[in-house]
Amino acid sequence: MGVSLAHRQTGVIAVEEIVVSVRHSAAIELSALLLTAQGSVLDSSGVVFRGHPVGPGVRLAPGLGGRADSLVVALPDVPTGISHIRIVVALADRSAHLEDHPPGEVSVDDANGNPLYDYTIDRAGPESTAIAVDLDLVERGWQVRAVGAGYRGGFDALVAAHGGTMERPAPASAPAPRAVPIPLPDQPVKPREPRPNSAAPKISLRNGDDTLAFVKMGLGWDPVRVQSQYGLREVDIDLDASALLFAGETLVDAAFFGGLASKDGSVRHLGDNLTGDGEGDDEVITVDLTRLPAQVTTVVFVVTSYAGHTFELVRNAFWRMVNGANNTELVRSNLQVGGPNTGMVVAKLYRDGSDWKLESIGAPIQAGHPVEAAEQVRRFLDLTE
């Protein structure tokens, strides 16, 4: 009997080959995205779906006897450089909504059909597409992470968010399955120009003659309720605060929901909030400036929307920086200025001689995970006014 996973729970994969399938009452399409550590699609072979059923280490196996398709993942054959395999389920009817059907059931089995893990996709709403599970390469090997979150915009938008482009032929009266090219840009997609806060202060972290030693970043938002055919339902808006540590332009460490502390413990994430429930700060990151390694020159704070909900949909979302010694608020701004985006570079701490300074940034980006934000953050490392 396999292990049942809860939302965001992980499980170690101790076999070399797994089979991932999804049972659903509606017709569905199963896909996989092979992603680098930065969250980008590997290349044109890195999207596996019915039009392109075989990728490096991953193949789509057609269902027999009315059974659904499954994804066969041979982990030893996954290329070096791939750190994540994102398993995606989409309704065949893209105009339909996942919330109108019973939740889908994800199964992860070994090559002999023995169940390893299962997970119920019970958090999808009006979307037609959901991220079912992620396969992540960590220090101890591969693991499965239960996600089960709907993705607004659909499958094509999800591929685009990871740097790919879906080109689909015009529909015919009786379309036959065919290979669809998935060209990737020769250069990384140019991010939107930053739209900083109207007031982007630079604050020297001193209090009189005393240099501040302890800083906190707070993130808060409220749950969202929408009308569905069954009445009001709560949409799980899952925002995540992250701190990315740079030595010059090199990312050397991070503190986020997947790793709650930097290697030396100087930066700590105090816990992941999945819904926005509660008063005040829903997530907090603390930074002990006196313990930061000498090589760290900048700490960049980022907010991302895990399931792809844009900031214009989030209620009462804010971020703030606080003097950790006396809880005096240093700077505060709201996230709705991020508009139709899923990430924001909110602020940075940077060395100025022997002192640290805080700079508010407030620039929207497209990112649902800190690894997707890392490359977009680099342009702010030397941001000056």
RAMO-V322201 format. One record per backbone hydrogen bond with DSSP energy under -0.5 kcal/mol. NH is the residue of the N-H (numbers start at 0). CO is the residue of the C=O. E is the energy in kcal/mol with one decimal. If there is no record, write none. Layout:
nh=NH co=CO e=E
nh=NH co=CO e=E
//
This chain:
nh=2 co=115 e=-2.7
nh=4 co=2 e=-0.5
nh=4 co=117 e=-2.9
nh=7 co=145 e=-2.2
nh=8 co=5 e=-2.3
nh=10 co=143 e=-2.1
nh=12 co=141 e=-2.4
nh=13 co=11 e=-0.7
nh=17 co=72 e=-2.2
nh=18 co=108 e=-2.5
nh=19 co=70 e=-2.9
nh=20 co=106 e=-2.2
nh=21 co=68 e=-0.6
nh=22 co=104 e=-2.8
nh=28 co=89 e=-2.8
nh=30 co=87 e=-2.6
nh=31 co=47 e=-2.2
nh=32 co=85 e=-2.2
nh=33 co=45 e=-3.0
nh=34 co=32 e=-0.7
nh=34 co=83 e=-3.1
nh=35 co=39 e=-2.5
nh=38 co=35 e=-1.9
nh=40 co=161 e=-2.9
nh=41 co=33 e=-2.2
nh=45 co=42 e=-2.3
nh=47 co=31 e=-2.9
nh=47 co=45 e=-0.5
nh=48 co=46 e=-0.6
nh=48 co=51 e=-1.3
nh=51 co=48 e=-1.5
nh=54 co=57 e=-3.5
nh=56 co=54 e=-0.6
nh=57 co=54 e=-1.2
nh=58 co=71 e=-2.0
nh=59 co=52 e=-3.2
nh=60 co=58 e=-0.6
nh=60 co=69 e=-3.3
nh=61 co=59 e=-0.6
nh=66 co=63 e=-1.5
nh=69 co=60 e=-2.3
nh=70 co=19 e=-2.9
nh=71 co=58 e=-2.8
nh=71 co=69 e=-0.5
nh=72 co=17 e=-2.8
nh=72 co=70 e=-0.6
nh=73 co=56 e=-2.6
nh=73 co=71 e=-0.6
nh=74 co=15 e=-2.2
nh=74 co=72 e=-1.0
nh=75 co=15 e=-0.5
nh=76 co=73 e=-1.6
nh=77 co=74 e=-1.3
nh=81 co=78 e=-1.7
nh=82 co=34 e=-2.0
nh=82 co=80 e=-0.6
nh=83 co=34 e=-1.9
nh=84 co=134 e=-2.4
nh=85 co=32 e=-2.6
nh=86 co=84 e=-0.6
nh=86 co=132 e=-2.7
nh=87 co=30 e=-2.6
nh=87 co=85 e=-0.5
nh=88 co=129 e=-2.6
nh=89 co=28 e=-2.2
nh=90 co=127 e=-2.8
nh=91 co=26 e=-2.7
nh=93 co=91 e=-1.0
nh=95 co=92 e=-1.9
nh=97 co=126 e=-3.2
nh=98 co=124 e=-2.4
nh=99 co=96 e=-1.4
nh=100 co=97 e=-1.7
nh=103 co=120 e=-0.6
nh=104 co=22 e=-2.4
nh=105 co=103 e=-0.5
nh=105 co=118 e=-3.5
nh=106 co=20 e=-2.9
nh=107 co=116 e=-3.1
nh=108 co=18 e=-2.6
nh=108 co=106 e=-0.5
nh=109 co=113 e=-2.4
nh=110 co=16 e=-0.8
nh=112 co=109 e=-2.0
nh=115 co=107 e=-2.9
nh=116 co=107 e=-2.0
nh=117 co=2 e=-2.0
nh=118 co=105 e=-2.0
nh=120 co=103 e=-2.7
nh=120 co=118 e=-0.5
nh=121 co=119 e=-1.7
nh=122 co=147 e=-0.8
nh=129 co=88 e=-2.8
nh=130 co=148 e=-2.7
nh=131 co=86 e=-2.1
nh=131 co=129 e=-0.8
nh=132 co=86 e=-0.8
nh=133 co=144 e=-2.3
nh=134 co=84 e=-2.6
nh=135 co=133 e=-0.6
nh=135 co=142 e=-2.6
nh=136 co=82 e=-2.9
nh=137 co=135 e=-0.7
nh=137 co=140 e=-3.1
nh=140 co=137 e=-1.6
nh=142 co=135 e=-2.1
nh=143 co=10 e=-2.9
nh=144 co=133 e=-3.1
nh=145 co=8 e=-2.5
nh=146 co=131 e=-1.8
nh=147 co=130 e=-1.0
nh=147 co=131 e=-1.4
nh=148 co=130 e=-1.1
nh=150 co=128 e=-3.1
nh=151 co=149 e=-0.6
nh=151 co=306 e=-0.6
nh=153 co=150 e=-1.4
nh=156 co=152 e=-0.5
nh=157 co=153 e=-1.7
nh=158 co=154 e=-2.5
nh=159 co=155 e=-2.3
nh=160 co=156 e=-2.1
nh=161 co=157 e=-0.9
nh=161 co=158 e=-0.8
nh=162 co=159 e=-2.0
nh=163 co=158 e=-2.4
nh=164 co=182 e=-0.6
nh=166 co=164 e=-0.5
nh=166 co=180 e=-1.0
nh=167 co=165 e=-0.6
nh=174 co=171 e=-0.7
nh=179 co=50 e=-0.6
nh=180 co=178 e=-0.5
nh=184 co=162 e=-0.6
nh=196 co=360 e=-1.2
nh=199 co=197 e=-0.6
nh=200 co=198 e=-0.6
nh=202 co=200 e=-0.5
nh=202 co=357 e=-3.9
nh=203 co=201 e=-0.5
nh=204 co=355 e=-2.1
nh=205 co=203 e=-2.6
nh=206 co=209 e=-3.8
nh=209 co=206 e=-1.9
nh=210 co=208 e=-0.5
nh=211 co=204 e=-2.6
nh=214 co=286 e=-2.4
nh=215 co=321 e=-2.7
nh=216 co=284 e=-2.9
nh=217 co=215 e=-0.5
nh=217 co=319 e=-2.8
nh=218 co=282 e=-2.4
nh=219 co=317 e=-2.3
nh=221 co=314 e=-2.5
nh=223 co=234 e=-1.0
nh=225 co=232 e=-2.7
nh=227 co=230 e=-2.1
nh=230 co=227 e=-2.0
nh=232 co=225 e=-2.8
nh=234 co=223 e=-3.3
nh=235 co=233 e=-0.5
nh=236 co=234 e=-1.3
nh=236 co=274 e=-0.5
nh=237 co=235 e=-0.8
nh=238 co=236 e=-0.8
nh=239 co=303 e=-2.8
nh=241 co=301 e=-2.4
nh=242 co=254 e=-2.3
nh=243 co=299 e=-3.0
nh=244 co=242 e=-0.5
nh=244 co=252 e=-2.6
nh=245 co=243 e=-0.5
nh=245 co=297 e=-2.9
nh=246 co=249 e=-2.8
nh=247 co=245 e=-0.6
nh=248 co=246 e=-0.5
nh=249 co=246 e=-1.9
nh=250 co=248 e=-0.5
nh=251 co=244 e=-2.7
nh=251 co=249 e=-0.6
nh=252 co=244 e=-1.3
nh=254 co=242 e=-2.2
nh=255 co=258 e=-2.1
nh=258 co=255 e=-1.4
nh=261 co=266 e=-2.5
nh=264 co=261 e=-1.3
nh=267 co=285 e=-2.3
nh=268 co=259 e=-3.8
nh=269 co=267 e=-0.5
nh=269 co=283 e=-2.9
nh=273 co=271 e=-0.5
nh=281 co=218 e=-2.4
nh=282 co=218 e=-2.1
nh=284 co=216 e=-2.4
nh=285 co=267 e=-2.8
nh=286 co=214 e=-2.9
nh=287 co=265 e=-2.9
nh=288 co=212 e=-1.9
nh=288 co=286 e=-1.0
nh=289 co=212 e=-0.8
nh=290 co=287 e=-1.7
nh=291 co=287 e=-0.7
nh=295 co=292 e=-1.4
nh=296 co=245 e=-2.5
nh=296 co=294 e=-0.5
nh=297 co=245 e=-1.7
nh=298 co=348 e=-2.9
nh=299 co=243 e=-2.7
nh=300 co=346 e=-3.0
nh=301 co=241 e=-2.5
nh=302 co=343 e=-2.6
nh=303 co=239 e=-2.2
nh=304 co=341 e=-2.4
nh=304 co=366 e=-1.1
nh=305 co=237 e=-2.4
nh=305 co=303 e=-0.7
nh=307 co=304 e=-1.3
nh=310 co=338 e=-0.6
nh=310 co=340 e=-2.1
nh=311 co=338 e=-1.6
nh=312 co=309 e=-1.8
nh=313 co=310 e=-1.2
nh=314 co=221 e=-0.7
nh=317 co=219 e=-2.6
nh=318 co=332 e=-2.5
nh=319 co=217 e=-2.1
nh=320 co=330 e=-2.6
nh=321 co=215 e=-3.0
nh=322 co=327 e=-3.2
nh=323 co=213 e=-2.6
nh=323 co=321 e=-0.8
nh=324 co=213 e=-0.6
nh=325 co=322 e=-0.6
nh=326 co=322 e=-2.2
nh=327 co=322 e=-0.5
nh=329 co=320 e=-3.0
nh=330 co=320 e=-1.3
nh=332 co=318 e=-2.3
nh=334 co=316 e=-2.0
nh=335 co=316 e=-0.5
nh=337 co=334 e=-2.3
nh=338 co=335 e=-2.0
nh=340 co=338 e=-1.3
nh=341 co=364 e=-0.7
nh=342 co=364 e=-1.7
nh=343 co=302 e=-2.4
nh=344 co=362 e=-2.8
nh=345 co=300 e=-1.9
nh=345 co=343 e=-0.9
nh=346 co=300 e=-1.2
nh=347 co=358 e=-2.2
nh=348 co=298 e=-2.8
nh=349 co=356 e=-2.5
nh=350 co=296 e=-2.1
nh=351 co=354 e=-3.2
nh=354 co=351 e=-1.8
nh=356 co=349 e=-2.7
nh=357 co=202 e=-3.3
nh=358 co=347 e=-2.8
nh=359 co=200 e=-2.2
nh=360 co=345 e=-2.8
nh=361 co=344 e=-0.6
nh=362 co=344 e=-2.2
nh=363 co=361 e=-0.5
nh=364 co=342 e=-2.6
nh=366 co=364 e=-0.7
nh=371 co=368 e=-1.2
nh=372 co=368 e=-1.2
nh=373 co=369 e=-1.5
nh=374 co=370 e=-0.5
nh=376 co=372 e=-1.5
nh=377 co=373 e=-0.7
nh=377 co=374 e=-0.6
nh=379 co=376 e=-2.5
nh=380 co=377 e=-1.6
nh=382 co=379 e=-1.3
//
